[in-house]
Amino acid sequence: MERCMYALLLSIFFLLSLFPLRPLYCISDALAWLLHSVVRYRRKVVDANLRSSFPDKTDAEIRLITRRFYRFLSDYFMETVKLTTMGRRQMSRRMRFEGLEEADKAMAAGHDVTLYLGHYCNWEWVSSLPAHFSAEAVGGQIYHPLENRASDRLFLRIRSRWGAVSIRLHETLKVITRWHREGTVSMVGYIADQVPGYNGIHCWVDFLNHDTPVYSGPERIARMQHSQVYYLDIRRPRRGYYIGKFIKMADDAAECEKFTLTKEYFRLLEESIRRQPQYWLWSHRRWKRTRAAFMARFPDADERLRRL
């Protein structure tokens, strides 16, 4: 059954991806209307997130961001479908990277690179980054396996087209430690704005007008590797085109004080989101964990966090 489902999904994605992006965006417009106005997909979550993140915005401004968000969410899906067969030349034209040269030189000199990014703009297209390396290095991306195994297999196929290695979240430390031990130079990307479980909360940051729990796993691994660290600031100048700018956060993560990189990442991500808020994933319940609930579970929380 799983093989049949995978073959069906792959066939649908393959056939749709043969169309140019313009007709795919026509499908996206219809899908956006359905999600926003008919199905009302997570409308309450989106509205609550936007209103609490931007208390100074008017109802009209919130409604406008909401409509634009659903349009982008539909675009993101169709652009991901297009990734199934998109050629190297078209991808290089539509997903460009600025400031990669310094990171590339660091990898050529044998230094690992840690790359922070968020659920912002089309993070799936960032998987094309290894095609831009001139250094002999592995491009890794951390991911949560999807519950549907056929869908998970499909997305792994799509994400690996440009040479990126997908690493399961719970295997991150094991894989990166092995690369480090074997002398394999890597650039590993972390979509680090996810919601940690209560056991995974490492610190709290002020993010989009919320007291936000976060985990510092990427920072701790970067410190272990003595990585050079960057934030990828993505812009969408127009539909179907993205520019990812490398912003250096540290030359050696091990020289930074604990939680400094984590806090700086969320500061930079908030700047990106405030610039064009419709391109962040507002439909996920980012603030469902509270400090009060965390403290109730872990009365010795302060000591627990100090030991990290």
Secondary structure, 3 states (H helix, E strand, C coil): CHHHHHHHHHHHHHHHHCCCHHHHHHHHHHHHHHHHHHCCCCHHHHHHHHHHHCCCCCHHHHHHHHHHHHHHHHHHHHHHHHCCCCCHHHHHHHEEEECHHHHHHHHHCCCCEEEEECCECCHHHHHHHHHHCCCCCEEEEEECCCCCHHHHHHHHHHHCCCCCEEEEHHHHHHHHHHHHHHCCCEEEEEECCCCCCHHHCCEEEEECCEEEEECCHHHHHHHHHCCEEEEEEEEEEECCEEEEEEEEEECCHHHCCCCHHHHHHHHHHHHHHHHCHHHECCCCCCCCCCHHHHHHHCCCHHHHHHCC
